[in-house]
Amino acid sequence: MHHRVFVYGTLLRGEVNHDLLDGAPLLGEHRTEPRFTLLLLGAYPGLIGGGRTAVFGEVYRVDEAGLLRLDRLEDYPRLYDRGQIPTPYGRAWVYLYRGRIRNRPVIGSGDWRLHASNGNPIRSAAVRGWRDPKNPSRRRAATEDRVTPVAEPSG
């Protein structure tokens, strides 16, 4: 069985975790409907519902093993949940952040690449490891409800 997956951060082409999609066909680029908020979680973004931002990403076709690799990366279902969104390629899974959102900066453009290209030195830290903040033993359990805008690059 195959699945479509919408990726919007470190899984994009050229980003640090893209190798997890090795061999998965790129169906194309997509910008979501403006109903999300893209948060800066340090070295990677997290998408939450309920905002007014259209988020840029790519849609891939993955097999069951590929979806399981992505689930492990995203610490599904603990830190991220999966939802489905419409895309021009059919409905696709998207990983939705479930962790703490209080005081998290917002990426107002909805475009991780645009944000990360603004000289962000922490991009390479997004490669997940056992010391990563997504490790359940290092996460705070409480989900809070405040976010903070972050300045976007101009030009």
C-alpha positions as CSV (number, residue, x, y, z in Angstrom):
1,M,0.0,0.0,0.0
2,H,1.2,3.5,-0.8
3,H,0.5,6.8,1.0
4,R,0.9,10.4,0.1
5,V,2.7,12.6,2.6
6,F,3.0,16.4,2.7
7,V,6.3,17.5,4.2
8,Y,7.1,21.1,5.2
9,G,10.4,21.1,7.0
10,T,13.6,19.0,7.4
11,L,12.2,16.4,5.0
12,L,12.0,18.8,2.0
13,R,14.5,18.3,-0.8
14,G,17.9,19.5,0.2
15,E,17.1,19.5,3.9
16,V,18.8,17.4,6.6
17,N,16.3,14.6,6.9
18,H,15.4,14.3,3.2
19,D,17.3,11.0,2.9
20,L,14.4,9.3,4.8
21,L,12.4,9.9,1.6
22,D,15.1,8.3,-0.6
23,G,13.4,6.5,-3.4
24,A,10.0,8.0,-2.7
25,P,8.6,9.7,-5.8
26,L,8.0,13.5,-5.5
27,L,4.5,14.2,-6.7
28,G,5.0,17.9,-6.6
29,E,5.0,21.1,-4.5
30,H,2.0,22.3,-2.7
31,R,0.8,25.2,-0.5
32,T,-1.9,24.4,1.9
33,E,-5.1,26.3,2.5
34,P,-4.5,29.2,4.9
35,R,-5.6,27.4,8.1
36,F,-2.4,26.5,9.9
37,T,0.4,28.0,12.0
38,L,4.0,27.0,11.4
39,L,6.0,27.1,14.6
40,L,9.8,27.3,15.0
41,L,10.8,24.5,17.4
42,G,14.5,25.2,17.3
43,A,16.2,23.2,14.5
44,Y,12.9,22.2,12.8
45,P,9.3,23.4,12.3
46,G,6.1,22.1,13.7
47,L,2.7,22.6,12.1
48,I,-0.5,23.2,14.1
49,G,-4.0,23.6,12.9
50,G,-6.2,26.6,13.6
51,G,-4.1,29.4,12.1
52,R,-4.4,31.5,9.0
53,T,-1.2,30.6,7.3
54,A,-0.8,28.7,4.0
55,V,2.2,26.4,4.5
56,F,4.6,25.5,1.6
57,G,5.8,21.9,1.2
58,E,6.1,18.9,-1.0
59,V,4.0,15.8,-1.5
60,Y,5.6,12.4,-1.8
61,R,4.3,8.9,-2.3
62,V,5.7,6.5,0.3
63,D,5.2,2.8,1.0
64,E,4.4,1.3,4.4
65,A,8.1,1.1,5.4
66,G,8.6,4.7,4.4
67,L,5.6,5.9,6.4
68,L,7.0,4.0,9.4
69,R,10.4,5.7,9.0
70,L,8.6,9.1,9.0
71,D,6.6,8.0,12.0
72,R,9.8,7.3,14.0
73,L,11.4,10.6,13.0
74,E,8.3,12.5,14.0
75,D,7.8,10.5,17.2
76,Y,4.3,9.7,16.1
77,P,1.9,9.5,18.0
78,R,3.5,11.1,21.0
79,L,5.0,14.4,19.7
80,Y,3.3,14.6,16.3
81,D,-0.1,13.3,15.2
82,R,-1.0,12.6,11.6
83,G,-3.9,14.3,9.8
84,Q,-4.9,14.4,6.2
85,I,-5.1,17.4,4.0
86,P,-6.3,17.9,0.4
87,T,-3.6,18.4,-2.2
88,P,-3.7,18.4,-6.1
89,Y,-2.3,14.9,-5.9
90,G,-5.0,13.5,-3.6
91,R,-5.4,13.5,0.2
92,A,-2.0,13.4,2.0
93,W,-0.8,12.7,5.5
94,V,0.7,15.7,7.3
95,Y,2.4,15.6,10.7
96,L,0.8,17.9,13.2
97,Y,2.8,19.1,16.2
98,R,1.3,18.1,19.6
99,G,4.0,19.4,22.0
100,R,4.4,22.6,24.0
101,I,3.5,25.7,22.0
102,R,3.7,28.4,24.6
103,N,6.2,31.1,23.5
104,R,7.1,29.3,20.3
105,P,8.0,31.6,17.5
106,V,5.8,31.6,14.5
107,I,7.1,31.3,10.9
108,G,4.7,33.7,9.4
109,S,5.6,33.0,5.8
110,G,4.6,29.4,6.2
111,D,7.8,28.5,4.3
112,W,10.6,26.6,6.2
113,R,13.1,27.1,3.4
114,L,12.6,30.8,3.4
115,H,13.0,31.0,7.1
116,A,16.0,28.6,7.2
117,S,17.8,30.5,4.4
118,N,18.0,33.6,6.6
119,G,21.4,32.4,8.0
120,N,19.8,30.0,10.5
121,P,22.9,28.2,12.0
122,I,20.9,25.5,13.7
123,R,19.7,23.7,10.6
124,S,22.1,20.8,10.8
125,A,21.0,20.1,14.4
126,A,17.6,19.0,13.0
127,V,19.0,15.5,12.2
128,R,17.3,13.5,14.9
129,G,19.2,11.6,17.5
130,W,18.7,10.1,20.9
131,R,19.5,13.5,22.5
132,D,17.0,15.3,20.4
133,P,14.2,17.2,22.1
134,K,11.7,14.8,20.5
135,N,13.0,12.1,22.8
136,P,10.0,11.6,25.2
137,S,12.3,11.6,28.3
138,R,13.4,15.1,27.5
139,R,10.0,16.6,26.6
140,R,7.6,18.5,28.7
141,A,4.3,16.8,28.9
142,A,2.1,19.9,29.1
143,T,0.8,21.6,26.0
144,E,0.4,25.3,26.3
145,D,-1.4,27.7,24.2
146,R,0.7,30.8,23.4
147,V,2.8,31.5,20.3
148,T,5.1,34.3,19.3
149,P,5.6,35.8,15.8
150,V,9.2,35.6,14.4
151,A,10.7,38.1,12.0
152,E,10.8,36.9,8.4
153,P,13.6,37.6,6.0
154,S,12.9,40.4,3.5
155,G,13.3,40.2,-0.2
